[in-house]
Amino acid sequence: MAVDVTTSLIIDRPRHLVASFAANPDNVPVWYVNIKSVEWKTTIGFLGADDGLHVLHDPAGK
C-alpha cells in the first residue's frame, strides 16, 4: 500500500532570508531534526575540490 504525505509551512520572512538561512550548512541542525551537527573541514564559507563538511546524522531523529 502506497502512502503519499504532503506537508506545508508558511515562513513569514522574505525569500532571500529563508534561502540564505537554509543554504548555510551551520544552520542545518536547527531545521533538520536528523542532523545533530555539521563540522567544516575547510575555511568556513568556501568549499574547494578537496574540502567538505562532516555531518553527524541520526536516522532515528533522537
ABEGO torsion letter per residue (X at the ends): XBBBBBBBBBBBBBAAAAAAAAABAAAAAAABAABABBBBABBBGBBBAABEBBBBBBAAGX
